[in-house]
Amino acid sequence: MSQNSKDPIAAHLKQSLIALERANSDPALLAVAHAIAAAIVAALRAGNKLLIIGNGGSAGDAQHIAAEIVGRYKLERPGYAAIALTTDTSALTAIGNDYGYEQIFSRQIEGLGVRGDVLLALTTSGRSPNILTGLRKARERGLVTVGFTGPKGVAMGADCDHLLIAPTDDTPVVQQIHLAIGHGICDEIEQAMMREASPK
C-alpha cells in the first residue's frame, strides 16, 4: 500500500497540487482567465455589475467571489457591484415553488440583469439545468456569459462567451481550481480598477 493511499489528506493535497500546476502551465486556460477578468473590469467601469450563480459548493464559491468584489480582495478601494444569486432564500424558495427549480437563477437574472452585466456560472459538471437555463436567459438579455466547469462541461460553452475548464475530473479539486482562479481574477480586477482610479 502506498503512503498516499494510507493518508487521504496527503493524497488529496497531492492531487490538488498536480491540478494547480497543470492549470498554471496551460497558456490557453490562463488566456481565458485574463479575458474573463477583462470582461468584468469593462462591465464595472461601465457601471454594470457581476452576477454569480452555482449550486452546493459552487453556491458557496459564488458568495465568496461576490464578497471579494463588493468588499475587497487585497487593496483598500471602493466597493464594486457583484451579487451572488444564491443567497436570497425567499426568492429561491418562491421561484422554486412557483416556477420550478430550473428557474431559480433565470428568474432572478430576468429581474436584475441588464445588458452589459456579466454572469459568472459555476458548475463542476456543466450539466446543471438551473445553471444552463440561467446562462440562456443571460444571453437573451445581453449579458456577457462566463462559465467555470470541469472537463465534462465542455458542451456548456455553447451558452458562454468565455468558458474556463478546470484540468481535473475530481469534483472537489475542480471547485478548488475554480476558487483559486477566481481569486486570481479578483486580484487582476482590483489592480486594473485601482489603476484606472489613480491620478495621472
Secondary structure as UniProt FT lines:
FT   HELIX           3..6
FT   HELIX           8..24
FT   HELIX           27..45
FT   TURN            46..47
FT   STRAND          50..54
FT   HELIX           57..70
FT   STRAND          82..84
FT   TURN            85..86
FT   HELIX           89..99
FT   HELIX           101..103
FT   TURN            104..105
FT   HELIX           106..112
FT   TURN            115..116
FT   STRAND          118..122
FT   HELIX           129..140
FT   TURN            141..142
FT   STRAND          144..149
FT   HELIX           151..159
FT   STRAND          162..165
FT   HELIX           171..197
//
